Amino acid sequence: MLEITCNDRLGKKVRVKCNPDDTVGDLKKLIAAQTGTRWDKIVLKKWYTTFKDHIQLQDYEIHDGMNIELYYQ
């Protein structure tokens, strides 16, 4: 079980628990449930890498306690 922190730099910081074999799309749906935004309007990035929805978190080497940047489309 991973705990990931997403920060949108506008004052909203969301902590989400998920599994390493979840996809990025699943992570977006968990974030959307906490923030109240639609999951398809969320863009997740780490530095300049934009995460694609169909790829698993373990393939992107996302680990427990990691911070991810949260943007709105």
PDB file of N, H, CA, C and O in Angstrom:
ATOM      1  N   MET A   1       0.842  -1.175   0.000  1.00  0.00           N
ATOM      2  CA  MET A   1       0.000   0.000   0.000  1.00  0.00           C
ATOM      3  C   MET A   1       0.891   1.243   0.000  1.00  0.00           C
ATOM      4  O   MET A   1       1.775   1.385   0.845  1.00  0.00           O
ATOM      5  N   LEU A   2       0.651   2.123  -0.940  1.00  0.00           N
ATOM      6  H   LEU A   2      -0.067   2.008  -1.627  1.00  0.00           H
ATOM      7  CA  LEU A   2       1.420   3.358  -1.067  1.00  0.00           C
ATOM      8  C   LEU A   2       0.609   4.532  -0.559  1.00  0.00           C
ATOM      9  O   LEU A   2      -0.615   4.553  -0.682  1.00  0.00           O
ATOM     10  N   GLU A   3       1.299   5.516   0.016  1.00  0.00           N
ATOM     11  H   GLU A   3       2.294   5.499   0.116  1.00  0.00           H
ATOM     12  CA  GLU A   3       0.645   6.788   0.337  1.00  0.00           C
ATOM     13  C   GLU A   3       1.354   7.863  -0.482  1.00  0.00           C
ATOM     14  O   GLU A   3       2.549   8.103  -0.315  1.00  0.00           O
ATOM     15  N   ILE A   4       0.596   8.502  -1.370  1.00  0.00           N
ATOM     16  H   ILE A   4      -0.375   8.307  -1.505  1.00  0.00           H
ATOM     17  CA  ILE A   4       1.141   9.485  -2.298  1.00  0.00           C
ATOM     18  C   ILE A   4       0.548  10.846  -1.969  1.00  0.00           C
ATOM     19  O   ILE A   4      -0.650  10.965  -1.713  1.00  0.00           O
ATOM     20  N   THR A   5       1.392  11.874  -1.976  1.00  0.00           N
ATOM     21  H   THR A   5       2.366  11.778  -2.184  1.00  0.00           H
ATOM     22  CA  THR A   5       0.949  13.241  -1.724  1.00  0.00           C
ATOM     23  C   THR A   5       0.929  13.999  -3.045  1.00  0.00           C
ATOM     24  O   THR A   5       1.917  14.005  -3.781  1.00  0.00           O
ATOM     25  N   CYS A   6      -0.203  14.641  -3.343  1.00  0.00           N
ATOM     26  H   CYS A   6      -1.005  14.636  -2.746  1.00  0.00           H
ATOM     27  CA  CYS A   6      -0.347  15.436  -4.557  1.00  0.00           C
ATOM     28  C   CYS A   6      -0.555  16.887  -4.166  1.00  0.00           C
ATOM     29  O   CYS A   6      -1.427  17.204  -3.357  1.00  0.00           O
ATOM     30  N   ASN A   7       0.249  17.762  -4.744  1.00  0.00           N
ATOM     31  H   ASN A   7       0.958  17.504  -5.401  1.00  0.00           H
ATOM     32  CA  ASN A   7       0.198  19.182  -4.424  1.00  0.00           C
ATOM     33  C   ASN A   7      -0.091  19.958  -5.702  1.00  0.00           C
ATOM     34  O   ASN A   7       0.585  19.763  -6.713  1.00  0.00           O
ATOM     35  N   ASP A   8      -1.098  20.846  -5.665  1.00  0.00           N
ATOM     36  H   ASP A   8      -1.646  21.005  -4.844  1.00  0.00           H
ATOM     37  CA  ASP A   8      -1.431  21.623  -6.855  1.00  0.00           C
ATOM     38  C   ASP A   8      -0.833  23.028  -6.835  1.00  0.00           C
ATOM     39  O   ASP A   8      -1.073  23.814  -7.751  1.00  0.00           O
ATOM     40  N   ARG A   9      -0.049  23.354  -5.790  1.00  0.00           N
ATOM     41  H   ARG A   9       0.146  22.716  -5.046  1.00  0.00           H
ATOM     42  CA  ARG A   9       0.629  24.646  -5.646  1.00  0.00           C
ATOM     43  C   ARG A   9      -0.328  25.822  -5.517  1.00  0.00           C
ATOM     44  O   ARG A   9       0.089  26.978  -5.595  1.00  0.00           O
ATOM     45  N   LEU A  10      -1.603  25.530  -5.321  1.00  0.00           N
ATOM     46  H   LEU A  10      -1.942  24.591  -5.258  1.00  0.00           H
ATOM     47  CA  LEU A  10      -2.611  26.573  -5.083  1.00  0.00           C
ATOM     48  C   LEU A  10      -3.157  26.465  -3.667  1.00  0.00           C
ATOM     49  O   LEU A  10      -4.183  27.064  -3.343  1.00  0.00           O
ATOM     50  N   GLY A  11      -2.474  25.703  -2.830  1.00  0.00           N
ATOM     51  H   GLY A  11      -1.641  25.216  -3.093  1.00  0.00           H
ATOM     52  CA  GLY A  11      -2.894  25.551  -1.452  1.00  0.00           C
ATOM     53  C   GLY A  11      -3.609  24.255  -1.159  1.00  0.00           C
ATOM     54  O   GLY A  11      -3.983  24.006  -0.013  1.00  0.00           O
ATOM     55  N   LYS A  12      -3.810  23.419  -2.166  1.00  0.00           N
ATOM     56  H   LYS A  12      -3.507  23.621  -3.097  1.00  0.00           H
ATOM     57  CA  LYS A  12      -4.500  22.149  -1.962  1.00  0.00           C
ATOM     58  C   LYS A  12      -3.487  21.014  -2.015  1.00  0.00           C
ATOM     59  O   LYS A  12      -2.779  20.837  -3.007  1.00  0.00           O
ATOM     60  N   LYS A  13      -3.434  20.258  -0.939  1.00  0.00           N
ATOM     61  H   LYS A  13      -4.009  20.402  -0.134  1.00  0.00           H
ATOM     62  CA  LYS A  13      -2.534  19.111  -0.848  1.00  0.00           C
ATOM     63  C   LYS A  13      -3.376  17.898  -0.486  1.00  0.00           C
ATOM     64  O   LYS A  13      -4.094  17.918   0.514  1.00  0.00           O
ATOM     65  N   VAL A  14      -3.295  16.854  -1.278  1.00  0.00           N
ATOM     66  H   VAL A  14      -2.711  16.838  -2.090  1.00  0.00           H
ATOM     67  CA  VAL A  14      -4.131  15.673  -1.116  1.00  0.00           C
ATOM     68  C   VAL A  14      -3.236  14.467  -0.867  1.00  0.00           C
ATOM     69  O   VAL A  14      -2.263  14.252  -1.590  1.00  0.00           O
ATOM     70  N   ARG A  15      -3.562  13.683   0.151  1.00  0.00           N
ATOM     71  H   ARG A  15      -4.352  13.858   0.738  1.00  0.00           H
ATOM     72  CA  ARG A  15      -2.864  12.421   0.413  1.00  0.00           C
ATOM     73  C   ARG A  15      -3.787  11.268   0.053  1.00  0.00           C
ATOM     74  O   ARG A  15      -4.930  11.206   0.506  1.00  0.00           O
ATOM     75  N   VAL A  16      -3.277  10.357  -0.767  1.00  0.00           N
ATOM     76  H   VAL A  16      -2.349  10.407  -1.135  1.00  0.00           H
ATOM     77  CA  VAL A  16      -4.076   9.254  -1.298  1.00  0.00           C
ATOM     78  C   VAL A  16      -3.352   7.941  -1.039  1.00  0.00           C
ATOM     79  O   VAL A  16      -2.135   7.853  -1.205  1.00  0.00           O
ATOM     80  N   LYS A  17      -4.105   6.918  -0.630  1.00  0.00           N
ATOM     81  H   LYS A  17      -5.093   6.990  -0.495  1.00  0.00           H
ATOM     82  CA  LYS A  17      -3.552   5.571  -0.473  1.00  0.00           C
ATOM     83  C   LYS A  17      -3.991   4.725  -1.659  1.00  0.00           C
ATOM     84  O   LYS A  17      -5.165   4.711  -2.028  1.00  0.00           O
ATOM     85  N   CYS A  18      -3.024   4.016  -2.255  1.00  0.00           N
ATOM     86  H   CYS A  18      -2.070   4.028  -1.955  1.00  0.00           H
ATOM     87  CA  CYS A  18      -3.332   3.159  -3.395  1.00  0.00           C
ATOM     88  C   CYS A  18      -2.309   2.024  -3.451  1.00  0.00           C
ATOM     89  O   CYS A  18      -1.362   1.986  -2.665  1.00  0.00           O
ATOM     90  N   ASN A  19      -2.512   1.116  -4.379  1.00  0.00           N
ATOM     91  H   ASN A  19      -3.280   1.147  -5.018  1.00  0.00           H
ATOM     92  CA  ASN A  19      -1.630  -0.040  -4.544  1.00  0.00           C
ATOM     93  C   ASN A  19      -0.635   0.213  -5.676  1.00  0.00           C
ATOM     94  O   ASN A  19      -0.927   0.995  -6.580  1.00  0.00           O
ATOM     95  N   PRO A  20       0.524  -0.427  -5.647  1.00  0.00           N
ATOM     96  CA  PRO A  20       1.504  -0.224  -6.726  1.00  0.00           C
ATOM     97  C   PRO A  20       1.029  -0.709  -8.094  1.00  0.00           C
ATOM     98  O   PRO A  20       1.504  -0.226  -9.121  1.00  0.00           O
ATOM     99  N   ASP A  21       0.093  -1.662  -8.112  1.00  0.00           N
ATOM    100  H   ASP A  21      -0.293  -2.055  -7.277  1.00  0.00           H
ATOM    101  CA  ASP A  21      -0.384  -2.151  -9.400  1.00  0.00           C
ATOM    102  C   ASP A  21      -1.610  -1.406  -9.915  1.00  0.00           C
ATOM    103  O   ASP A  21      -2.199  -1.806 -10.919  1.00  0.00           O
ATOM    104  N   ASP A  22      -2.005  -0.316  -9.233  1.00  0.00           N
ATOM    105  H   ASP A  22      -1.526   0.009  -8.418  1.00  0.00           H
ATOM    106  CA  ASP A  22      -3.063   0.552  -9.750  1.00  0.00           C
ATOM    107  C   ASP A  22      -2.523   1.368 -10.917  1.00  0.00           C
ATOM    108  O   ASP A  22      -1.325   1.640 -11.001  1.00  0.00           O
ATOM    109  N   THR A  23      -3.421   1.753 -11.812  1.00  0.00           N
ATOM    110  H   THR A  23      -4.394   1.532 -11.744  1.00  0.00           H
ATOM    111  CA  THR A  23      -3.004   2.610 -12.921  1.00  0.00           C
ATOM    112  C   THR A  23      -3.065   4.072 -12.492  1.00  0.00           C
ATOM    113  O   THR A  23      -3.624   4.402 -11.446  1.00  0.00           O
ATOM    114  N   VAL A  24      -2.487   4.935 -13.306  1.00  0.00           N
ATOM    115  H   VAL A  24      -2.033   4.667 -14.156  1.00  0.00           H
ATOM    116  CA  VAL A  24      -2.533   6.372 -13.039  1.00  0.00           C
ATOM    117  C   VAL A  24      -3.973   6.866 -13.118  1.00  0.00           C
ATOM    118  O   VAL A  24      -4.350   7.783 -12.388  1.00  0.00           O
ATOM    119  N   GLY A  25      -4.783   6.270 -13.994  1.00  0.00           N
ATOM    120  H   GLY A  25      -4.476   5.525 -14.587  1.00  0.00           H
ATOM    121  CA  GLY A  25      -6.206   6.621 -14.077  1.00  0.00           C
ATOM    122  C   GLY A  25      -6.939   6.320 -12.781  1.00  0.00           C
ATOM    123  O   GLY A  25      -7.803   7.093 -12.367  1.00  0.00           O
ATOM    124  N   ASP A  26      -6.604   5.201 -12.130  1.00  0.00           N
ATOM    125  H   ASP A  26      -5.901   4.573 -12.466  1.00  0.00           H
ATOM    126  CA  ASP A  26      -7.202   4.863 -10.833  1.00  0.00           C
ATOM    127  C   ASP A  26      -6.801   5.887  -9.778  1.00  0.00           C
ATOM    128  O   ASP A  26      -7.622   6.291  -8.954  1.00  0.00           O
ATOM    129  N   LEU A  27      -5.541   6.305  -9.804  1.00  0.00           N
ATOM    130  H   LEU A  27      -4.874   5.977 -10.474  1.00  0.00           H
ATOM    131  CA  LEU A  27      -5.057   7.319  -8.867  1.00  0.00           C
ATOM    132  C   LEU A  27      -5.778   8.641  -9.071  1.00  0.00           C
ATOM    133  O   LEU A  27      -6.119   9.323  -8.105  1.00  0.00           O
ATOM    134  N   LYS A  28      -6.012   9.002 -10.327  1.00  0.00           N
ATOM    135  H   LYS A  28      -5.735   8.447 -11.112  1.00  0.00           H
ATOM    136  CA  LYS A  28      -6.738  10.239 -10.620  1.00  0.00           C
ATOM    137  C   LYS A  28      -8.164  10.185 -10.084  1.00  0.00           C
ATOM    138  O   LYS A  28      -8.687  11.192  -9.609  1.00  0.00           O
ATOM    139  N   LYS A  29      -8.798   9.008 -10.158  1.00  0.00           N
ATOM    140  H   LYS A  29      -8.373   8.189 -10.544  1.00  0.00           H
ATOM    141  CA  LYS A  29     -10.168   8.869  -9.647  1.00  0.00           C
ATOM    142  C   LYS A  29     -10.207   9.003  -8.131  1.00  0.00           C
ATOM    143  O   LYS A  29     -11.163   9.555  -7.587  1.00  0.00           O
ATOM    144  N   LEU A  30      -9.176   8.504  -7.436  1.00  0.00           N
ATOM    145  H   LEU A  30      -8.399   8.055  -7.877  1.00  0.00           H
ATOM    146  CA  LEU A  30      -9.101   8.662  -5.983  1.00  0.00           C
ATOM    147  C   LEU A  30      -8.877  10.127  -5.606  1.00  0.00           C
ATOM    148  O   LEU A  30      -9.454  10.617  -4.636  1.00  0.00           O
ATOM    149  N   ILE A  31      -8.044  10.819  -6.369  1.00  0.00           N
ATOM    150  H   ILE A  31      -7.575  10.421  -7.158  1.00  0.00           H
ATOM    151  CA  ILE A  31      -7.802  12.244  -6.114  1.00  0.00           C
ATOM    152  C   ILE A  31      -9.065  13.050  -6.386  1.00  0.00           C
ATOM    153  O   ILE A  31      -9.396  13.962  -5.628  1.00  0.00           O
ATOM    154  N   ALA A  32      -9.769  12.720  -7.459  1.00  0.00           N
ATOM    155  H   ALA A  32      -9.500  11.980  -8.075  1.00  0.00           H
ATOM    156  CA  ALA A  32     -10.996  13.430  -7.810  1.00  0.00           C
ATOM    157  C   ALA A  32     -12.068  13.266  -6.741  1.00  0.00           C
ATOM    158  O   ALA A  32     -12.854  14.182  -6.501  1.00  0.00           O
ATOM    159  N   ALA A  33     -12.102  12.104  -6.101  1.00  0.00           N
ATOM    160  H   ALA A  33     -11.464  11.359  -6.296  1.00  0.00           H
ATOM    161  CA  ALA A  33     -13.079  11.874  -5.040  1.00  0.00           C
ATOM    162  C   ALA A  33     -12.810  12.775  -3.836  1.00  0.00           C
ATOM    163  O   ALA A  33     -13.746  13.171  -3.141  1.00  0.00           O
ATOM    164  N   GLN A  34     -11.550  13.101  -3.584  1.00  0.00           N
ATOM    165  H   GLN A  34     -10.790  12.780  -4.149  1.00  0.00           H
ATOM    166  CA  GLN A  34     -11.210  13.952  -2.443  1.00  0.00           C
ATOM    167  C   GLN A  34     -11.285  15.436  -2.766  1.00  0.00           C
ATOM    168  O   GLN A  34     -11.623  16.242  -1.899  1.00  0.00           O
ATOM    169  N   THR A  35     -10.972  15.809  -4.008  1.00  0.00           N
ATOM    170  H   THR A  35     -10.696  15.155  -4.712  1.00  0.00           H
ATOM    171  CA  THR A  35     -10.935  17.234  -4.353  1.00  0.00           C
ATOM    172  C   THR A  35     -12.255  17.754  -4.894  1.00  0.00           C
ATOM    173  O   THR A  35     -12.528  18.951  -4.811  1.00  0.00           O
ATOM    174  N   GLY A  36     -13.078  16.871  -5.446  1.00  0.00           N
ATOM    175  H   GLY A  36     -12.857  15.898  -5.513  1.00  0.00           H
ATOM    176  CA  GLY A  36     -14.358  17.302  -6.005  1.00  0.00           C
ATOM    177  C   GLY A  36     -14.263  17.724  -7.461  1.00  0.00           C
ATOM    178  O   GLY A  36     -15.233  18.249  -8.008  1.00  0.00           O
ATOM    179  N   THR A  37     -13.118  17.507  -8.105  1.00  0.00           N
ATOM    180  H   THR A  37     -12.330  17.080  -7.661  1.00  0.00           H
ATOM    181  CA  THR A  37     -12.987  17.814  -9.525  1.00  0.00           C
ATOM    182  C   THR A  37     -13.173  16.538 -10.332  1.00  0.00           C
ATOM    183  O   THR A  37     -13.093  15.436  -9.789  1.00  0.00           O
ATOM    184  N   ARG A  38     -13.419  16.687 -11.626  1.00  0.00           N
ATOM    185  H   ARG A  38     -13.483  17.582 -12.067  1.00  0.00           H
ATOM    186  CA  ARG A  38     -13.573  15.507 -12.477  1.00  0.00           C
ATOM    187  C   ARG A  38     -12.209  14.886 -12.733  1.00  0.00           C
ATOM    188  O   ARG A  38     -11.219  15.596 -12.907  1.00  0.00           O
ATOM    189  N   TRP A  39     -12.161  13.550 -12.757  1.00  0.00           N
ATOM    190  H   TRP A  39     -12.965  12.973 -12.616  1.00  0.00           H
ATOM    191  CA  TRP A  39     -10.879  12.859 -12.861  1.00  0.00           C
ATOM    192  C   TRP A  39     -10.224  13.078 -14.213  1.00  0.00           C
ATOM    193  O   TRP A  39      -8.997  13.040 -14.312  1.00  0.00           O
ATOM    194  N   ASP A  40     -11.017  13.308 -15.266  1.00  0.00           N
ATOM    195  H   ASP A  40     -12.013  13.339 -15.186  1.00  0.00           H
ATOM    196  CA  ASP A  40     -10.417  13.496 -16.590  1.00  0.00           C
ATOM    197  C   ASP A  40      -9.865  14.904 -16.794  1.00  0.00           C
ATOM    198  O   ASP A  40      -9.238  15.181 -17.817  1.00  0.00           O
ATOM    199  N   LYS A  41     -10.092  15.795 -15.828  1.00  0.00           N
ATOM    200  H   LYS A  41     -10.600  15.570 -14.997  1.00  0.00           H
ATOM    201  CA  LYS A  41      -9.528  17.145 -15.883  1.00  0.00           C
ATOM    202  C   LYS A  41      -8.237  17.269 -15.087  1.00  0.00           C
ATOM    203  O   LYS A  41      -7.651  18.350 -15.024  1.00  0.00           O
ATOM    204  N   ILE A  42      -7.785  16.170 -14.476  1.00  0.00           N
ATOM    205  H   ILE A  42      -8.261  15.292 -14.527  1.00  0.00           H
ATOM    206  CA  ILE A  42      -6.588  16.182 -13.643  1.00  0.00           C
ATOM    207  C   ILE A  42      -5.389  15.712 -14.473  1.00  0.00           C
ATOM    208  O   ILE A  42      -5.478  14.730 -15.210  1.00  0.00           O
ATOM    209  N   VAL A  43      -4.274  16.426 -14.340  1.00  0.00           N
ATOM    210  H   VAL A  43      -4.203  17.223 -13.741  1.00  0.00           H
ATOM    211  CA  VAL A  43      -3.012  16.043 -14.976  1.00  0.00           C
ATOM    212  C   VAL A  43      -1.979  15.865 -13.870  1.00  0.00           C
ATOM    213  O   VAL A  43      -1.783  16.766 -13.055  1.00  0.00           O
ATOM    214  N   LEU A  44      -1.324  14.718 -13.836  1.00  0.00           N
ATOM    215  H   LEU A  44      -1.484  13.986 -14.498  1.00  0.00           H
ATOM    216  CA  LEU A  44      -0.303  14.437 -12.828  1.00  0.00           C
ATOM    217  C   LEU A  44       1.073  14.477 -13.477  1.00  0.00           C
ATOM    218  O   LEU A  44       1.297  13.880 -14.530  1.00  0.00           O
ATOM    219  N   LYS A  45       1.995  15.192 -12.829  1.00  0.00           N
ATOM    220  H   LYS A  45       1.813  15.677 -11.974  1.00  0.00           H
ATOM    221  CA  LYS A  45       3.348  15.335 -13.366  1.00  0.00           C
ATOM    222  C   LYS A  45       4.371  15.166 -12.260  1.00  0.00           C
ATOM    223  O   LYS A  45       4.085  15.388 -11.083  1.00  0.00           O
ATOM    224  N   LYS A  46       5.552  14.772 -12.657  1.00  0.00           N
ATOM    225  H   LYS A  46       5.784  14.592 -13.613  1.00  0.00           H
ATOM    226  CA  LYS A  46       6.728  14.786 -11.795  1.00  0.00           C
ATOM    227  C   LYS A  46       7.835  15.392 -12.632  1.00  0.00           C
ATOM    228  O   LYS A  46       8.250  14.805 -13.631  1.00  0.00           O
ATOM    229  N   TRP A  47       8.314  16.549 -12.239  1.00  0.00           N
ATOM    230  H   TRP A  47       7.977  17.025 -11.427  1.00  0.00           H
ATOM    231  CA  TRP A  47       9.220  17.373 -13.042  1.00  0.00           C
ATOM    232  C   TRP A  47       8.557  17.637 -14.387  1.00  0.00           C
ATOM    233  O   TRP A  47       7.528  18.311 -14.432  1.00  0.00           O
ATOM    234  N   TYR A  48       9.105  17.132 -15.471  1.00  0.00           N
ATOM    235  H   TYR A  48       9.940  16.584 -15.435  1.00  0.00           H
ATOM    236  CA  TYR A  48       8.497  17.384 -16.783  1.00  0.00           C
ATOM    237  C   TYR A  48       7.853  16.141 -17.365  1.00  0.00           C
ATOM    238  O   TYR A  48       7.474  16.128 -18.536  1.00  0.00           O
ATOM    239  N   THR A  49       7.725  15.101 -16.566  1.00  0.00           N
ATOM    240  H   THR A  49       8.033  15.111 -15.615  1.00  0.00           H
ATOM    241  CA  THR A  49       7.098  13.861 -17.029  1.00  0.00           C
ATOM    242  C   THR A  49       5.611  13.904 -16.730  1.00  0.00           C
ATOM    243  O   THR A  49       5.213  14.002 -15.569  1.00  0.00           O
ATOM    244  N   THR A  50       4.784  13.833 -17.767  1.00  0.00           N
ATOM    245  H   THR A  50       5.108  13.754 -18.710  1.00  0.00           H
ATOM    246  CA  THR A  50       3.336  13.750 -17.599  1.00  0.00           C
ATOM    247  C   THR A  50       2.947  12.282 -17.579  1.00  0.00           C
ATOM    248  O   THR A  50       3.267  11.531 -18.501  1.00  0.00           O
ATOM    249  N   PHE A  51       2.251  11.877 -16.516  1.00  0.00           N
ATOM    250  H   PHE A  51       1.991  12.487 -15.767  1.00  0.00           H
ATOM    251  CA  PHE A  51       1.876  10.471 -16.362  1.00  0.00           C
ATOM    252  C   PHE A  51       0.655  10.153 -17.216  1.00  0.00           C
ATOM    253  O   PHE A  51      -0.319  10.906 -17.220  1.00  0.00           O
ATOM    254  N   LYS A  52       0.709   9.036 -17.939  1.00  0.00           N
ATOM    255  H   LYS A  52       1.501   8.424 -17.936  1.00  0.00           H
ATOM    256  CA  LYS A  52      -0.392   8.591 -18.792  1.00  0.00           C
ATOM    257  C   LYS A  52      -1.318   7.662 -18.002  1.00  0.00           C
ATOM    258  O   LYS A  52      -0.870   6.931 -17.118  1.00  0.00           O
ATOM    259  N   ASP A  53      -2.605   7.697 -18.329  1.00  0.00           N
ATOM    260  H   ASP A  53      -2.969   8.290 -19.048  1.00  0.00           H
ATOM    261  CA  ASP A  53      -3.639   7.039 -17.529  1.00  0.00           C
ATOM    262  C   ASP A  53      -3.537   5.515 -17.490  1.00  0.00           C
ATOM    263  O   ASP A  53      -3.871   4.914 -16.469  1.00  0.00           O
ATOM    264  N   HIS A  54      -3.094   4.881 -18.556  1.00  0.00           N
ATOM    265  H   HIS A  54      -2.823   5.369 -19.386  1.00  0.00           H
ATOM    266  CA  HIS A  54      -3.171   3.419 -18.650  1.00  0.00           C
ATOM    267  C   HIS A  54      -1.942   2.703 -18.089  1.00  0.00           C
ATOM    268  O   HIS A  54      -1.901   1.472 -18.089  1.00  0.00           O
ATOM    269  N   ILE A  55      -0.949   3.441 -17.615  1.00  0.00           N
ATOM    270  H   ILE A  55      -0.983   4.441 -17.616  1.00  0.00           H
ATOM    271  CA  ILE A  55       0.284   2.832 -17.126  1.00  0.00           C
ATOM    272  C   ILE A  55       0.235   2.689 -15.603  1.00  0.00           C
ATOM    273  O   ILE A  55      -0.272   3.569 -14.907  1.00  0.00           O
ATOM    274  N   GLN A  56       0.763   1.580 -15.092  1.00  0.00           N
ATOM    275  H   GLN A  56       1.176   0.865 -15.657  1.00  0.00           H
ATOM    276  CA  GLN A  56       0.714   1.324 -13.651  1.00  0.00           C
ATOM    277  C   GLN A  56       1.725   2.188 -12.911  1.00  0.00           C
ATOM    278  O   GLN A  56       2.724   2.629 -13.480  1.00  0.00           O
ATOM    279  N   LEU A  57       1.445   2.421 -11.630  1.00  0.00           N
ATOM    280  H   LEU A  57       0.634   2.063 -11.168  1.00  0.00           H
ATOM    281  CA  LEU A  57       2.307   3.263 -10.799  1.00  0.00           C
ATOM    282  C   LEU A  57       3.695   2.650 -10.633  1.00  0.00           C
ATOM    283  O   LEU A  57       4.690   3.375 -10.613  1.00  0.00           O
ATOM    284  N   GLN A  58       3.774   1.331 -10.515  1.00  0.00           N
ATOM    285  H   GLN A  58       2.966   0.742 -10.532  1.00  0.00           H
ATOM    286  CA  GLN A  58       5.078   0.690 -10.335  1.00  0.00           C
ATOM    287  C   GLN A  58       5.942   0.811 -11.596  1.00  0.00           C
ATOM    288  O   GLN A  58       7.168   0.764 -11.504  1.00  0.00           O
ATOM    289  N   ASP A  59       5.325   0.965 -12.760  1.00  0.00           N
ATOM    290  H   ASP A  59       4.328   1.003 -12.835  1.00  0.00           H
ATOM    291  CA  ASP A  59       6.095   1.153 -13.990  1.00  0.00           C
ATOM    292  C   ASP A  59       6.736   2.536 -14.033  1.00  0.00           C
ATOM    293  O   ASP A  59       7.797   2.708 -14.634  1.00  0.00           O
ATOM    294  N   TYR A  60       6.105   3.516 -13.407  1.00  0.00           N
ATOM    295  H   TYR A  60       5.244   3.376 -12.919  1.00  0.00           H
ATOM    296  CA  TYR A  60       6.684   4.856 -13.293  1.00  0.00           C
ATOM    297  C   TYR A  60       7.612   4.982 -12.079  1.00  0.00           C
ATOM    298  O   TYR A  60       8.154   6.056 -11.819  1.00  0.00           O
ATOM    299  N   GLU A  61       7.791   3.891 -11.342  1.00  0.00           N
ATOM    300  H   GLU A  61       7.350   3.018 -11.553  1.00  0.00           H
ATOM    301  CA  GLU A  61       8.624   3.864 -10.136  1.00  0.00           C
ATOM    302  C   GLU A  61       8.136   4.876  -9.098  1.00  0.00           C
ATOM    303  O   GLU A  61       8.932   5.587  -8.484  1.00  0.00           O
ATOM    304  N   ILE A  62       6.816   4.926  -8.913  1.00  0.00           N
ATOM    305  H   ILE A  62       6.170   4.348  -9.412  1.00  0.00           H
ATOM    306  CA  ILE A  62       6.219   5.763  -7.878  1.00  0.00           C
ATOM    307  C   ILE A  62       6.225   4.953  -6.589  1.00  0.00           C
ATOM    308  O   ILE A  62       5.684   3.849  -6.539  1.00  0.00           O
ATOM    309  N   HIS A  63       6.841   5.509  -5.544  1.00  0.00           N
ATOM    310  H   HIS A  63       7.280   6.407  -5.585  1.00  0.00           H
ATOM    311  CA  HIS A  63       7.040   4.806  -4.292  1.00  0.00           C
ATOM    312  C   HIS A  63       6.217   5.434  -3.177  1.00  0.00           C
ATOM    313  O   HIS A  63       5.582   6.472  -3.361  1.00  0.00           O
ATOM    314  N   ASP A  64       6.239   4.789  -2.026  1.00  0.00           N
ATOM    315  H   ASP A  64       6.755   3.946  -1.876  1.00  0.00           H
ATOM    316  CA  ASP A  64       5.518   5.264  -0.849  1.00  0.00           C
ATOM    317  C   ASP A  64       6.111   6.598  -0.377  1.00  0.00           C
ATOM    318  O   ASP A  64       7.328   6.747  -0.266  1.00  0.00           O
ATOM    319  N   GLY A  65       5.225   7.564  -0.103  1.00  0.00           N
ATOM    320  H   GLY A  65       4.237   7.443  -0.193  1.00  0.00           H
ATOM    321  CA  GLY A  65       5.656   8.861   0.402  1.00  0.00           C
ATOM    322  C   GLY A  65       6.084   9.842  -0.684  1.00  0.00           C
ATOM    323  O   GLY A  65       6.625  10.903  -0.373  1.00  0.00           O
ATOM    324  N   MET A  66       5.858   9.512  -1.926  1.00  0.00           N
ATOM    325  H   MET A  66       5.419   8.650  -2.179  1.00  0.00           H
ATOM    326  CA  MET A  66       6.307  10.355  -3.031  1.00  0.00           C
ATOM    327  C   MET A  66       5.373  11.545  -3.234  1.00  0.00           C
ATOM    328  O   MET A  66       4.168  11.446  -3.000  1.00  0.00           O
ATOM    329  N   ASN A  67       5.934  12.661  -3.669  1.00  0.00           N
ATOM    330  H   ASN A  67       6.912  12.741  -3.860  1.00  0.00           H
ATOM    331  CA  ASN A  67       5.153  13.861  -3.990  1.00  0.00           C
ATOM    332  C   ASN A  67       4.985  13.962  -5.498  1.00  0.00           C
ATOM    333  O   ASN A  67       5.941  13.797  -6.256  1.00  0.00           O
ATOM    334  N   ILE A  68       3.753  14.236  -5.922  1.00  0.00           N
ATOM    335  H   ILE A  68       2.976  14.369  -5.306  1.00  0.00           H
ATOM    336  CA  ILE A  68       3.432  14.380  -7.341  1.00  0.00           C
ATOM    337  C   ILE A  68       2.756  15.739  -7.527  1.00  0.00           C
ATOM    338  O   ILE A  68       1.983  16.183  -6.678  1.00  0.00           O
ATOM    339  N   GLU A  69       3.055  16.381  -8.635  1.00  0.00           N
ATOM    340  H   GLU A  69       3.683  16.021  -9.325  1.00  0.00           H
ATOM    341  CA  GLU A  69       2.445  17.674  -8.944  1.00  0.00           C
ATOM    342  C   GLU A  69       1.088  17.464  -9.575  1.00  0.00           C
ATOM    343  O   GLU A  69       0.926  16.615 -10.451  1.00  0.00           O
ATOM    344  N   LEU A  70       0.109  18.242  -9.127  1.00  0.00           N
ATOM    345  H   LEU A  70       0.241  18.932  -8.415  1.00  0.00           H
ATOM    346  CA  LEU A  70      -1.272  18.112  -9.566  1.00  0.00           C
ATOM    347  C   LEU A  70      -1.655  19.363 -10.348  1.00  0.00           C
ATOM    348  O   LEU A  70      -1.581  20.474  -9.825  1.00  0.00           O
ATOM    349  N   TYR A  71      -2.060  19.182 -11.589  1.00  0.00           N
ATOM    350  H   TYR A  71      -2.120  18.279 -12.014  1.00  0.00           H
ATOM    351  CA  TYR A  71      -2.480  20.299 -12.458  1.00  0.00           C
ATOM    352  C   TYR A  71      -3.898  20.046 -12.935  1.00  0.00           C
ATOM    353  O   TYR A  71      -4.366  18.908 -12.953  1.00  0.00           O
ATOM    354  N   TYR A  72      -4.574  21.115 -13.320  1.00  0.00           N
ATOM    355  H   TYR A  72      -4.194  22.040 -13.305  1.00  0.00           H
ATOM    356  CA  TYR A  72      -5.940  21.026 -13.839  1.00  0.00           C
ATOM    357  C   TYR A  72      -5.935  21.411 -15.317  1.00  0.00           C
ATOM    358  O   TYR A  72      -5.270  22.365 -15.721  1.00  0.00           O
ATOM    359  N   GLN A  73      -6.678  20.662 -16.108  1.00  0.00           N
ATOM    360  H   GLN A  73      -7.218  19.887 -15.780  1.00  0.00           H
ATOM    361  CA  GLN A  73      -6.702  20.860 -17.545  1.00  0.00           C
ATOM    362  C   GLN A  73      -7.859  21.743 -17.943  1.00  0.00           C
ATOM    363  O   GLN A  73      -8.042  22.023 -19.128  1.00  0.00           O
TER     364      GLN A  73
END
